[in-house]
Amino acid sequence: SCVAMMLRSKALPRTPFDVLDDAQKMDPYEILKIPFLAGKVRIRKAFTDLCRVEHPDKNNGYESLEWQMGEYAHTLLLDPESRARYDSSRIARNFLSATEGLFAFGFAVAQSLGSFMADASEVASKQVTEVAQRLGILDSARSLMRGNGDREQ
């Protein structure tokens, strides 16, 4: 599989399908091969590196797909409004995804804890009843509840 990846990277150029984010949109950070939320200096350096290889002036006027994707990513990431829109939606999706996982985990824990508490309560109730019967407290309490407490004495 390692050989296949090496052959693919040299033989076939990347396509927009290779750089999709979790919302199935082209990820400008992946296109420029930079980390999410990279700064402007890093974005410009990545675009400059791309220009050295893919710029149409270096390729007889041909605009490769890599160049087109790079222009898209560079434009999006250097426009404050577009970048804020992309970054905030990606952060929100990641937050919701994490929250969903935490909620599911919390629910499972609550179910298990609830089951444990019900079992513990049942055991404790049985033990209290047994102790009360041994001490004769339960019989006295039952007779008081029936109103027989005065007659038995």
Secondary structure by P-SEA (a helix, b strand, c coil): caaaaaaaaacccccccccccccccccccccccccccccaaaaaaaaaaaaaccccccccccccaaaaaaaaaaaaaacaaaaaaaaaaaaaaaaaaaaaaaaaaaaaaaaaaaaaaaaaaaaaaaaaaaaaaaaaaaaaaaaaaaccccccc
